[in-house]
Amino acid sequence: MRKFFSILCLLPVMILAQTGDDEFVNPKDLIYDIVIDLRYSTPDHSFLNLPEGDTRLPKFYTCNESLMTLSLANALKLAQDSLRNIRSHNGKSYPHGIGIKIWDGYRPRAVQYLLFEIYPNPAYVADPNSGSMHNRGGAVDLTLVDLSTGEELLMPTLFDDFSVAASHSYMDLPQEAIENRTLLRNIMVNVAGLQTYGAEWWHYNLPGAGSFPLKDFQMK
């Protein structure tokens, strides 16, 4: 197994040789009420559907802080500004609107190698030899929350559910989950200008993100 390196919480140290839209930023600096819940910063990786007792996955990140390119953060700000104004959706009331919860943003390439070693299926985990759009800061995994309560809206599956049920086309679901998935897609595509990935309802990326340079910020 490849030696794993975690992300440091000293974010400013990692943002060195980038300017403008390519600069890596913390979306919290632009979007005050966005929720950050990096699932790879916890020891619970049951969402990867590993066999019981599999202990290969450590805490990937040492802090619950996300990074992404400035252009992606600006796109999410457009989305959050729109969602925040939604007070009613699918028969439910949202007194403070709806918001975004980020599960993963920038992902070091070292993490990509470890993920691919554990789950070598490029349909769900990009081959680290070519790299993921997450390794480039151009992709984000997210869901929606009720800003009044912090509760997640019902979606088709949990994060990193590597099954057909996670696809955008899967319809054997509660109508509420379909409506919430549709809302997320409409906002991310039509307002934020992001692109979908058909196999994962939670994944959105900037157009052309696959051509961004690969990054691998390491701990000492």
Secondary structure, DSSP 8 states (H G I E B T S, - for coil): --------S-HHHH--S--GGGSEE-GGGT-TT-EE--GGGSS--GGG---TT------S-SSS---EEHHHHHHHHHHHHHHTT--EETTEE-TT-EEEEEEE----HHHHHHHHHHS--TTTS--TTT--SGGGT-EEEEEEEETTT--B---SS-TT--SGGGSTT---S-HHHHHHHHHHHHIIIIIS--EEETTEEEEEE-TTGGGS--------
